[in-house]
């Protein structure tokens, strides 16, 4: 788990991540996010796309959650295009030390994205 803005997390609900036309842009307290209530899809803002992708891919792999190719494709793209920040790397080290396992999408980022 990571810190989340409650209002955005509530609006996102359990919608799948996808790339959305920016016609669906909304703002909460000046923070942009994209949501399509009709199709139950959400797109995180650029600053957190990579982290959202790596968390989602890790959870799907770890807990054997089937993602369709349509669900997995944007996550893999975001993982590749938005590398882990220093904060995400530090957070990963702390969580890994407690949990006893690693998120390979963070741990092996450089090796997997050459």
C-alpha positions, -999 to 999 in steps of 0.1 A, spaced: 0 0 0 11 35 -7 -3 69 4 -32 80 -17 -54 111 -19 -87 99 -4 -110 118 -28 -92 105 -59 -90 69 -45 -128 71 -38 -136 83 -73 -114 57 -89 -132 30 -69 -121 -4 -83 -119 8 -119 -93 -8 -141 -64 14 -153 -64 24 -190 -53 52 -213 -82 76 -216 -90 105 -239 -83 136 -220 -119 146 -223 -124 127 -191 -100 149 -171 -112 159 -136 -96 178 -108 -97 174 -71 -80 201 -51 -60 210 -83 -47 175 -89 -56 162 -124 -68 126 -129 -88 109 -156 -119 88 -151 -145 73 -173 -175 63 -151 -194 48 -180 -166 23 -189 -153 20 -153 -118 30 -163 -93 54 -147 -59 68 -158 -36 81 -131 -17 114 -136 16 112 -153 36 116 -120 23 84 -106 17 62 -137 49 42 -134 44 35 -97 7 26 -102 17 2 -130 45 -15 -109 22 -19 -79 -6 -33 -101 17 -57 -120 33 -69 -88 -1 -75 -71 -14 -94 -102 17 -116 -104 19 -122 -66 -18 -130 -61 -24 -147 -95 -49 -120 -106 -56 -125 -143 -52 -94 -163 -64 -93 -198 -40 -81 -225 -60 -49 -227 -55 -44 -189 -18 -54 -189 -7 -34 -220 -9 1 -205 7 -10 -172 37 -24 -191 39 8 -212 38 30 -181 63 8 -163 87 13 -191 81 50 -197 80 62 -161 110 48 -142 110 45 -104 117 77 -85 142 80 -57 112 80 -33 97 48 -49 131 30 -46 135 40 -9 99 30 -2 105 -4 -20 136 -11 1 117 -4 33 87 -25 23 109 -53 11 128 -54 44 95 -58 63 77 -81 38 107 -103 29 101 -102 -8 107 -77 -36 86 -62 -64 106 -73 -95 92 -44 -115 111 -21 -92 140 -43 -82 149 -53 -118 138 -21 -135 171 -13 -153 177 -48 -164 141 -53 -177 138 -20 -195 170 -18 -216 
